[in-house]
Structure formats: C-alpha cells, structure tokens
C-alpha cells in the first residue's frame, strides 16, 4: 500500500486503541449518525459495527484507516 498523502510505499500496520471503560481494546466504526441515549451514551443496539485497522506512513506520519472486518 502507498500513503495517500506523500506516496511513500510500505505503510506500517497497527490499530487505534480504545481504552475507555468496558472497551474491547480496539476502535470500531458504527454505521449511521451518532444518536445518544438518556445517559449520554451512543446508541449501538442493532447497528453494524466494524473493527478499525490503521496504517501509518513511516515517511510523513499520515494515518490511513480501514474498516474491513465486522465485529
């Protein structure tokens, strides 16, 4: 893969950590606009969720994010 900013080849794989309370340890992308419940939490029930994978350019530091795997 090539960097979308500088064109450098060889992006480094990684992930965006979610370290919040009750987190799964990785970030997720949730389909649709953010809707909040009565306690201010995001409403997630019945919505498709995808694991976010990140790739970092060693040249310029740009991050490319992909959501390919449903969780």
Secondary structure, DSSP 8 states (H G I E B T S, - for coil): -B-TTT--B--EEEE----STT--SS-EEESSS--B-TTS-B--TT--EEEEEEEE-TTT--EEEEEEEE-
